[in-house]
Amino acid sequence: MSGQALVGTAILVLVVAIFIGIVFWAYSGGRKKHFDQAAQAPFALSDNAEGTDSDNSIKQDIDQRGRQP
């Protein structure tokens, strides 16, 4: 096995190990609180019929320019 192939194999093994570590970290029991908060975040926003300020500014830009920015 050449040196280049050995380095490539080592990098592949390292990347796979990091990926598996991230998956285990993400699905560990300690992350449940953060997942629950993230899952409820969209429902914490107000149901403003006019939209958000950023939506309104985009709409104004479209009206003024006649096209999307």
Backbone as ProteinMPNN parsed JSONL, in Angstrom:
{"seq_chain_A": "MSGQALVGTAILVLVVAIFIGIVFWAYSGGRKKHFDQAAQAPFALSDNAEGTDSDNSIKQDIDQRGRQP", "coords_chain_A": {"N_chain_A": [[0.849, -1.168, 0.0], [0.614, 2.148, -0.888], [1.959, 5.286, 0.322], [0.219, 7.42, -0.111], [-2.267, 6.174, -0.411], [-2.508, 5.1, 2.126], [-2.689, 7.395, 3.715], [-5.08, 8.434, 2.71], [-6.861, 6.395, 3.476], [-6.611, 6.571, 6.261], [-7.659, 9.139, 6.709], [-10.29, 8.715, 5.834], [-11.182, 6.817, 7.744], [-10.976, 8.404, 10.042], [-12.86, 10.465, 9.476], [-15.244, 8.974, 9.319], [-15.343, 8.024, 11.962], [-15.63, 10.461, 13.34], [-18.122, 11.263, 12.316], [-19.809, 9.206, 13.313], [-19.466, 9.704, 16.03], [-20.65, 12.26, 16.255], [-23.286, 11.624, 15.589], [-23.983, 9.91, 17.732], [-23.697, 11.773, 19.821], [-25.662, 13.656, 19.14], [-28.028, 12.206, 19.392], [-28.039, 11.505, 22.029], [-29.283, 11.175, 25.393], [-29.068, 13.564, 26.856], [-29.518, 15.617, 25.079], [-32.203, 15.846, 24.658], [-33.756, 17.876, 25.902], [-32.96, 20.169, 24.506], [-33.782, 19.466, 21.916], [-36.557, 19.345, 22.325], [-37.101, 22.04, 22.933], [-36.351, 23.235, 20.505], [-38.185, 22.053, 18.814], [-40.546, 23.234, 19.629], [-40.184, 25.888, 19.043], [-41.195, 27.153, 16.584], [-43.874, 27.463, 17.258], [-43.869, 29.334, 19.216], [-43.783, 31.783, 18.078], [-45.601, 34.736, 17.181], [-48.83, 34.862, 15.644], [-49.012, 36.84, 13.431], [-50.979, 38.55, 11.244], [-50.146, 40.357, 9.335], [-47.574, 39.696, 8.818], [-44.011, 39.453, 9.396], [-41.689, 42.082, 10.288], [-39.489, 41.954, 8.578], [-40.611, 40.577, 6.453], [-42.45, 42.477, 5.584], [-40.743, 44.553, 4.765], [-39.495, 43.349, 2.607], [-41.703, 42.999, 0.943], [-42.264, 45.686, 0.445], [-39.972, 46.41, -0.969], [-40.361, 44.856, -3.263], [-42.713, 45.996, -4.24], [-41.762, 48.578, -4.827], [-39.742, 48.146, -6.704], [-40.892, 46.464, -8.499], [-40.187, 43.893, -8.846], [-38.676, 40.941, -7.398], [-36.074, 41.32, -4.885]], "CA_chain_A": [[0.0, 0.0, 0.0], [1.439, 3.346, -0.991], [1.75, 6.28, 1.373], [-0.957, 8.224, -0.425], [-3.433, 5.349, -0.105], [-2.559, 4.975, 3.579], [-3.201, 8.672, 4.226], [-6.492, 8.495, 2.331], [-7.585, 5.458, 4.33], [-6.621, 7.128, 7.612], [-8.61, 10.251, 6.709], [-11.622, 8.128, 5.749], [-11.509, 6.241, 9.053], [-11.167, 9.524, 10.961], [-14.124, 11.137, 9.153], [-16.331, 8.071, 9.719], [-15.382, 8.029, 13.428], [-16.211, 11.742, 13.742], [-19.547, 11.208, 11.974], [-20.48, 8.337, 14.29], [-19.463, 10.428, 17.296], [-21.657, 13.325, 16.188], [-24.606, 10.982, 15.635], [-24.224, 9.487, 19.122], [-23.862, 12.973, 20.628], [-26.94, 14.288, 18.808], [-29.149, 11.397, 19.859], [-27.881, 11.138, 23.429], [-30.392, 11.616, 26.236], [-28.867, 14.93, 27.316], [-29.936, 16.566, 24.043], [-33.661, 15.842, 24.545], [-34.286, 19.179, 26.282], [-32.706, 21.085, 23.39], [-34.656, 19.068, 20.807], [-37.919, 19.756, 22.662], [-37.177, 23.495, 22.766], [-36.292, 23.54, 19.075], [-39.436, 21.602, 18.203], [-41.618, 24.155, 20.0], [-39.822, 27.254, 18.656], [-42.109, 27.774, 15.613], [-45.165, 27.754, 17.876], [-43.681, 30.455, 20.128], [-43.925, 33.003, 17.299], [-46.976, 35.231, 17.111], [-49.508, 34.673, 14.362], [-49.275, 38.177, 12.944], [-51.554, 38.453, 9.904], [-49.408, 41.233, 8.436], [-46.243, 39.157, 8.599], [-42.961, 40.059, 10.21], [-41.123, 43.319, 9.742], [-38.636, 41.647, 7.431], [-41.506, 40.252, 5.343], [-43.018, 43.729, 5.081], [-39.729, 45.309, 4.034], [-39.314, 42.664, 1.323], [-42.865, 43.342, 0.132], [-42.096, 47.069, 0.004], [-38.952, 46.389, -2.018], [-40.982, 44.298, -4.47], [-43.627, 47.014, -4.756], [-41.022, 49.717, -5.357], [-38.94, 47.74, -7.845], [-41.692, 45.686, -9.433], [-39.64, 42.535, -8.917], [-38.043, 40.529, -6.143], [-34.681, 41.774, -4.788]], "C_chain_A": [[0.898, 1.234, 0.0], [1.098, 4.32, 0.142], [0.499, 7.101, 1.15], [-2.243, 7.453, -0.101], [-3.603, 5.204, 1.401], [-3.119, 6.253, 4.209], [-4.69, 8.805, 3.91], [-7.351, 7.588, 3.192], [-7.693, 5.995, 5.746], [-7.62, 8.28, 7.72], [-10.039, 9.729, 6.652], [-12.06, 7.559, 7.093], [-11.777, 7.348, 10.07], [-12.512, 10.214, 10.728], [-15.313, 10.267, 9.562], [-16.461, 8.058, 11.243], [-15.99, 9.331, 13.949], [-17.712, 11.756, 13.467], [-20.319, 10.373, 12.993], [-20.534, 9.022, 15.654], [-20.508, 11.525, 17.33], [-23.06, 12.732, 16.266], [-24.928, 10.539, 17.061], [-24.449, 10.695, 20.026], [-25.246, 13.595, 20.402], [-28.126, 13.518, 19.375], [-28.999, 10.944, 21.294], [-29.025, 11.733, 24.243], [-30.269, 13.047, 26.7], [-29.329, 15.974, 26.32], [-31.453, 16.685, 23.935], [-34.262, 17.208, 24.87], [-34.114, 20.175, 25.134], [-33.584, 20.754, 22.184], [-36.091, 19.51, 21.068], [-38.097, 21.26, 22.504], [-37.182, 23.876, 21.288], [-37.586, 23.141, 18.377], [-40.58, 22.564, 18.492], [-41.365, 25.586, 19.538], [-40.777, 27.865, 17.621], [-43.451, 28.17, 16.223], [-45.068, 28.918, 18.851], [-43.826, 31.79, 19.4], [-45.38, 33.44, 17.266], [-47.53, 34.991, 15.707], [-49.967, 36.031, 13.85], [-49.759, 38.077, 11.496], [-50.781, 39.295, 8.891], [-48.038, 40.67, 8.092], [-45.236, 39.855, 9.488], [-42.454, 41.324, 9.56], [-40.261, 43.045, 8.53], [-39.485, 41.264, 6.222], [-42.073, 41.526, 4.724], [-41.993, 44.53, 4.297], [-39.45, 44.669, 2.68], [-40.479, 42.995, 0.392], [-42.76, 44.769, -0.386], [-41.054, 47.161, -1.103], [-39.555, 45.893, -3.335], [-41.917, 45.329, -5.088], [-42.868, 48.149, -5.427], [-40.275, 49.344, -6.641], [-39.749, 47.016, -8.913], [-41.18, 44.289, -9.628], [-39.013, 42.202, -7.566], [-36.594, 40.979, -6.119], [-33.694, 40.677, -5.111]], "O_chain_A": [[1.828, 1.338, 0.8], [0.08, 4.181, 0.82], [-0.205, 7.443, 2.1], [-3.195, 8.028, 0.426], [-4.729, 5.187, 1.898], [-3.932, 6.19, 5.131], [-5.469, 9.242, 4.758], [-8.45, 7.97, 3.594], [-8.748, 5.889, 6.371], [-8.343, 8.385, 8.71], [-10.912, 10.245, 7.349], [-13.186, 7.795, 7.531], [-12.704, 7.24, 10.872], [-13.225, 10.515, 11.686], [-16.292, 10.783, 10.101], [-17.576, 8.08, 11.763], [-16.778, 9.311, 14.895], [-18.488, 12.216, 14.304], [-21.369, 10.796, 13.477], [-21.542, 8.929, 16.355], [-21.185, 11.699, 18.344], [-23.928, 13.286, 16.94], [-26.037, 10.772, 17.543], [-25.304, 10.649, 20.91], [-25.913, 14.006, 21.351], [-29.117, 14.118, 19.792], [-29.752, 10.082, 21.746], [-29.66, 12.696, 23.812], [-31.289, 13.699, 26.921], [-29.516, 17.13, 26.699], [-31.948, 17.537, 23.197], [-35.182, 17.653, 24.184], [-35.031, 20.938, 24.832], [-34.075, 21.656, 21.506], [-36.771, 19.991, 20.161], [-39.125, 21.713, 22.0], [-37.944, 24.751, 20.874], [-38.03, 23.82, 17.451], [-41.494, 22.694, 17.677], [-42.264, 26.422, 19.636], [-41.143, 29.03, 17.779], [-44.092, 29.111, 15.754], [-46.098, 29.443, 19.274], [-43.978, 32.826, 20.047], [-46.286, 32.607, 17.316], [-46.788, 34.927, 14.727], [-51.161, 36.333, 13.837], [-49.04, 37.582, 10.628], [-50.769, 38.969, 7.704], [-47.405, 41.141, 7.148], [-45.59, 40.754, 10.251], [-42.763, 41.601, 8.401], [-40.285, 43.804, 7.56], [-39.127, 41.586, 5.089], [-42.167, 41.648, 3.503], [-42.326, 45.127, 3.273], [-39.195, 45.376, 1.705], [-40.28, 43.241, -0.798], [-43.125, 45.041, -1.53], [-41.232, 47.906, -2.067], [-39.283, 46.454, -4.396], [-41.924, 45.522, -6.304], [-43.281, 48.632, -6.481], [-40.191, 50.154, -7.564], [-39.352, 46.957, -10.077], [-41.678, 43.56, -10.486], [-38.844, 43.07, -6.709], [-35.936, 41.029, -7.159], [-32.485, 40.903, -5.072]]}, "name": "protein", "num_of_chains": 1, "seq": "MSGQALVGTAILVLVVAIFIGIVFWAYSGGRKKHFDQAAQAPFALSDNAEGTDSDNSIKQDIDQRGRQP"}
